[in-house]
Amino acid sequence: MIDKKEDVICAKVWLQPGSEARVREWASHINAHRTEALQTLQEEGVSIESVFYDPTPEGPCLIYYMRSASQEQAMAVAAQSAHAIDAYHQAFKRETWVKVKRLELLLDLVQDRTPGAALPSPP
């Protein structure tokens, strides 16, 4: 059993056929508004959000990885957000996302980055 100190989510998101240009425009827009995007993640309690593009033979997909204090809390805060970047992201999802499937977490190794933290002792 995995010790849950944080919620870790990975999902496969199937996209509308022909949406690659829109996906790349969305990623460029989020990167161009990085400060606002990071502010919304902080408010949501999200420490990591990574998105990968996967052009599968079955159609284009995104692989979404998130780490947060609470996924439920993150979703609740995002739903109430007044940030323009969140409205933009919600519109992107409505326009391009077809189906979402959460993937099963099998392994989650996190390095302690606290200054002076010791490495785990060998067994």
Backbone as a ProteinNet text record, in pm:
[ID]
protein_1_A
[PRIMARY]
MIDKKEDVICAKVWLQPGSEARVREWASHINAHRTEALQTLQEEGVSIESVFYDPTPEGPCLIYYMRSASQEQAMAVAAQSAHAIDAYHQAFKRETWVKVKRLELLLDLVQDRTPGAALPSPP
[TERTIARY]
84.7	0	87.8	48.2	123.5	81.6	181.6	156.7	114.2	-7.8	-60.7	-38.5	68.1	89.2	29.1	23	-34.7	-118.5	-209.8	-283	-197.5	-183.9	-109.1	-204.6	-224.9	-320	-247.9	-274.2	-230.2	-350.4	-376.3	-492.9	-456	-525.6	-514.2	-638.4	-616.5	-726	-728.7	-836.1	-851.8	-902.1	-848	-878.1	-956.7	-1023.3	-1092.7	-991.3	-1026.5	-936.7	-907.2	-783.6	-745.3	-721.8	-709.6	-696.7	-552.1	-454.2	-314.3	-276	-314.5	-279.8	-339.2	-463.9	-528.9	-457.8	-416	-344.6	-212.7	-141.2	-12.3	-31	-138.1	-168.7	-201.1	-278.5	-312.7	-185.7	-95.7	27.9	112.4	119.5	194.7	133.7	0.7	-68.5	-43.2	-53.2	-28.4	115.7	210.8	351.3	372.8	303.7	316.7	257.3	165	101	138.7	263.5	315.7	293.8	316.9	302.7	160.3	61.8	-78.2	-112.9	-62.6	-89.3	-31.8	90.3	151.2	76.1	23.7	-55	-181.5	-247.7	-369	-335	-222.5	-182.4	-157.6	-93.5	-68.8	-201.1	-296	-426.3	-498.8	-478	-543	-470.2	-349	-270.4	-201.6	-181	-115.9	32.6	117	261.4	322.5	261.5	312.7	194.4	203.8	110.3	192.4	194.4	268.3	172.6	187.5	101.5	189.8	166	242.1	146.8	194.7	116.2	152.6	51.7	72.9	-11.9	49.8	-25.6	-39.4	-130.8	-145.5	-214.3	-200	-271.9	-424.2	-472.5	-617.4	-665.7	-573.9	-610.3	-523.2	-523.3	-436.9	-484.5	-386.3	-415.2	-320.6	-364.4	-277.3	-259.7	-141.6	-117	-97.2	-185.9	-192.4	-143.1	-43.6	8.9	-4.2	-63.3	-78.2	-46.7	14.9	41.7	-13.4	-97.4	-159.5	-182.6	-207	-241.1	-371.6	-467.1	-595.9	-653.9	-673.5	-730.4	-872.2	-946.8	-1083.2	-1082.2	-992.7	-981.5	-935.3	-838.8	-788.6	-901	-983.8	-1094.6	-1197.8	-1225.3	-1323	-1274.8	-1147.2	-1091.4	-1091.3	-1052.4	-1049.4	-1188.8	-1290.1	-1428.3	-1477	-1421	-1461.6	-1369.7	-1266.1	-1163.9	-1218.5	-1169.6	-1204.1	-1086.8	-979.6	-862	-893.1	-846.6	-866.5	-801	-688	-617.9	-701.8	-776.7	-862.3	-982.3	-1038.5	-1148.8	-1099.4	-979.6	-919.5	-901.2	-849.5	-826.3	-958.9	-1061.5	-1192.4	-1249.2	-1232.9	-1279.8	-1202.2	-1071.7	-989.4	-1040.4	-1071.5	-1120.9	-1253.5	-1345.4	-1475.2	-1458.4	-1363.9	-1343.6	-1269.6	-1185.2	-1094.1	-1103.2	-1141.6	-1140.5	-1261.8	-1238.2	-1344.2	-1372.7	-1267.9	-1283.6	-1160.7	-1181.8	-1072.4	-1075.6	-958.6	-945.7	-830.2	-859.7	-752.8	-672.7	-541.9	-452.4	-419.3	-390.2	-362.1	-219	-204.9	-73.8	-13.7	102.9	171.1	293	356.7	479.1	489.7	524.9	539.3	657.2	771.9	892.2	917.1	934.1	957.2	1082.9	1174.9	1299	1271.8	1325.8	1314.4	1412.8	1361.2	1445.7	1476.9	1441.8	1469.3	1620.6	1671.3	1816.1	1863.5	1967.9	2024.5	1957.7	1855.8	1786.1	1880.8	1879.8	1964.7	1895.5	1975.2	1919.8	1872.3	1772.5	1725.9	1839.4	1840.2	1939.5	1907.6	2011.6	1986.3	1921.9	1837.3	1770.3	1867.9
-119.9	0	124.3	221.5	345.6	440.6	495.2	593.3	724.6	771.6	891.3	1014.1	1087.5	1216.6	1326.7	1299.8	1391.7	1309.3	1375.7	1310.3	1316.7	1204.4	1195.1	1139.8	1215.8	1178.9	1176.3	1071.7	1067.1	1021.8	1091.1	1058.8	1066	983.8	988.3	1059.6	1163.7	1246	1231.1	1172.2	1161.4	1294.7	1337	1466.9	1453.4	1562.2	1568.4	1545.6	1467.1	1451.9	1588.4	1606.6	1732.5	1847.4	1820.4	1928.7	1962	1903	1924	2071.9	2147.3	2290.3	2363.8	2331.8	2395.4	2356.8	2231	2184.6	2259.8	2274	2344.2	2493.4	2551.5	2692.1	2707.2	2612.9	2614.1	2607.4	2512.5	2497.9	2625.2	2684	2808.2	2921.7	2928.5	3032.4	3015.8	2893	2869	2906.6	2866.4	2901.9	3052.6	3122.3	3267.5	3338	3271.4	3327.3	3244.6	3203.5	3113.3	3165.2	3293.8	3350.2	3332.4	3365	3348.5	3200.8	3116.3	2972.1	2916.6	2957.4	2910.3	2963.5	3085.3	3141.2	3057.7	3018.4	2937.7	2800.9	2743	2614.5	2627.3	2735.9	2757.7	2767.2	2842.4	2856.2	2722.4	2635.3	2504.2	2399.8	2432	2335.4	2233.3	2269.2	2179.7	2213.9	2112.9	2135.9	2103	2009.9	1973.2	1950.3	2006.8	1975.6	1964.7	1846.8	1821.9	1761	1802.2	1751.1	1709.3	1587.4	1531.6	1504.8	1527.6	1500.4	1362.1	1281	1145.1	1123.8	1133.3	1113.8	965	896.4	751.5	716.7	591.8	547.9	557.5	549.7	559.8	704.3	798.7	939.6	1012.6	1145.8	1224.3	1219.8	1216.7	1213	1306	1344.8	1410	1313.9	1313.7	1242.9	1352.4	1354.4	1459.1	1404.5	1468.9	1427.5	1544.5	1520	1624.4	1568.5	1652.2	1620.7	1737.7	1706.6	1812.4	1767.1	1862.8	1831.2	1752.2	1791.3	1724.2	1751.5	1647	1664.7	1721.2	1676	1725.6	1876.5	1919.8	2062.6	2141	2087.4	2155.6	2177.9	2075.5	2088	2188.9	2191.1	2284.9	2429	2453.7	2588.5	2630.7	2539.2	2570.9	2604.8	2534.3	2558.7	2698.1	2753.6	2886.3	2998.3	2963.1	3059.5	3169.7	3290.4	3404.5	3442.4	3363	3391.5	3368.2	3458.4	3445.4	3317.9	3280.2	3160.4	3035	3032.6	2917.3	2913.4	3028.5	3033	2986.3	3028	2986	2833.6	2778.6	2634.6	2557	2605.1	2537.9	2539	2649.4	2656.3	2556.8	2547.5	2451.1	2308.5	2275.1	2141.2	2114	2210.1	2191.4	2171.5	2243	2239.4	2115.9	2057.1	1953.6	1818.3	1814.2	1687.1	1602.8	1473.4	1379.9	1286.3	1229.5	1129.4	1134.4	1108.1	1106.1	973.4	912.1	788.5	804.8	792.7	797.3	668.7	683.6	570	524.6	397.3	340.7	373	427.4	457.7	330.3	292.6	172.8	205.3	317.3	352.6	503.8	554.5	698.5	722.3	751	777.1	927.1	982.3	1126	1146.9	1221.6	1255.5	1365.3	1353.6	1459.5	1569.8	1684.7	1794.8	1896.4	1861.4	1950.7	1963.7	2086.2	2102.3	2023.1	1946.7	1868.2	1734.2	1701.5	1574	1460.5	1356.4	1240.4	1147.4	1074.3	970.3	854.9	779.6	665.6	565.3	500.9	397.5	274.9	204.1	80.7	-22.6	-110.7	-210.8	-309.8
0	0	0	-76.8	-88.6	21.7	91.8	197.8	131.8	161.1	96.8	183.1	154.8	218.9	132.5	2.9	-93.6	-191.3	-258.8	-366.3	-492.6	-557.9	-682.7	-787	-892.6	-996.8	-1131.3	-1206.6	-1345.8	-1426.7	-1534.9	-1616.6	-1763.8	-1840.9	-1986.5	-2037.2	-2116.4	-2168.6	-2320.2	-2372.1	-2517	-2569.3	-2684.9	-2742.8	-2872.3	-2908.2	-3036.4	-3148.3	-3248.9	-3364.3	-3426.1	-3468.9	-3532.4	-3437.3	-3307.6	-3209.8	-3173	-3242.2	-3202.1	-3201.3	-3303	-3307.5	-3187.3	-3152.3	-3035.8	-2906.5	-2896.3	-2777.3	-2763.2	-2870.7	-2865.7	-2836.6	-2888.3	-2857.6	-2708.9	-2653	-2510	-2425.1	-2457.3	-2380.4	-2388.8	-2507	-2525.4	-2442.5	-2441.1	-2364.1	-2214	-2165.2	-2022.1	-1988.1	-2072.8	-2048.5	-2052.1	-2141.3	-2150.9	-2028.8	-1959.1	-1839.6	-1716.3	-1714.7	-1612	-1469.7	-1446.5	-1311.9	-1260.9	-1343.3	-1302.9	-1285.3	-1374.6	-1363.7	-1232.8	-1198.6	-1073.6	-951.6	-961.5	-851.5	-828.6	-936.6	-921	-862.9	-903.9	-846.1	-696.5	-656.2	-513.6	-436.8	-491.2	-425.3	-415.9	-514.5	-518.1	-432.9	-385.7	-310.8	-399.8	-526.6	-623.3	-627.1	-604.3	-606.5	-742.5	-817.7	-949.7	-1043.3	-1162.3	-1269.4	-1397.3	-1454.8	-1578.4	-1679.7	-1805.2	-1911.5	-2028.7	-2077.6	-2189.1	-2305.9	-2427.2	-2548	-2599.1	-2630.6	-2679.1	-2804.1	-2923.2	-3047.8	-3079.5	-3012.9	-3028.1	-3160.3	-3205.8	-3326.5	-3311.4	-3186.4	-3160.8	-3157.6	-3162.2	-3156.1	-3055.6	-3061.5	-2973.8	-2829	-2737.7	-2593.6	-2519.4	-2401.4	-2304.8	-2188.8	-2130.9	-2006	-1901.5	-1804.3	-1703.5	-1570.6	-1509.5	-1379.4	-1283.6	-1167.1	-1065.8	-928.3	-847.6	-707.1	-626.1	-528.3	-450.3	-307.2	-220.3	-82.4	-79.1	-162.9	-172.9	-311.3	-389.4	-523.3	-514.5	-416.5	-397.4	-370	-282.6	-251.1	-373.7	-447	-566	-666.8	-687.2	-782.2	-734.5	-603.7	-547.6	-563	-535.7	-549.5	-696.3	-785.2	-928.8	-980.6	-931.1	-975.6	-936	-829	-780	-828.5	-904.4	-943.3	-1033.6	-1008.7	-1093	-1183.9	-1181.7	-1263.9	-1412.2	-1496	-1640.6	-1694.2	-1638.4	-1685.3	-1660.4	-1550.7	-1522.5	-1616.9	-1649.2	-1745.7	-1882.6	-1919.6	-2045.6	-2047.8	-1938	-1928.9	-1936.4	-1869.1	-1873.9	-2016.1	-2086.8	-2225.8	-2312.3	-2290.2	-2363.5	-2340.8	-2216.4	-2185.1	-2257.6	-2253.5	-2320.5	-2471.1	-2529.9	-2675.1	-2724.1	-2640.4	-2691.2	-2622	-2495	-2421.9	-2459.6	-2482.9	-2517.5	-2400.7	-2343.2	-2237.4	-2147.4	-2017.5	-1920.5	-1846.1	-1833.1	-1756.5	-1658.8	-1530.1	-1430.5	-1437.1	-1427.3	-1431.9	-1289.4	-1274.9	-1142.9	-1100.5	-981.7	-925.1	-867.9	-918.3	-869.8	-785.1	-811.7	-741.2	-734.3	-617.4	-598.8	-505.4	-561.6	-484	-483	-364.7	-351.8	-268.2	-322.2	-254	-152	-31.1	68.7	31.5	-9.1	-56.1	55.3	179.5	290.2	307.4	316.2	336	458	437.9	549.1	570.7	489.8	507.3	467.7	547.6	520.9	423.2	347.2	261.8	348.5	301.4	380.4	400.6	516.5	543.7	463.3	415.6	343.2	435.3	378.1	462.9	522.6
[MASK]
+++++++++++++++++++++++++++++++++++++++++++++++++++++++++++++++++++++++++++++++++++++++++++++++++++++++++++++++++++++++++++

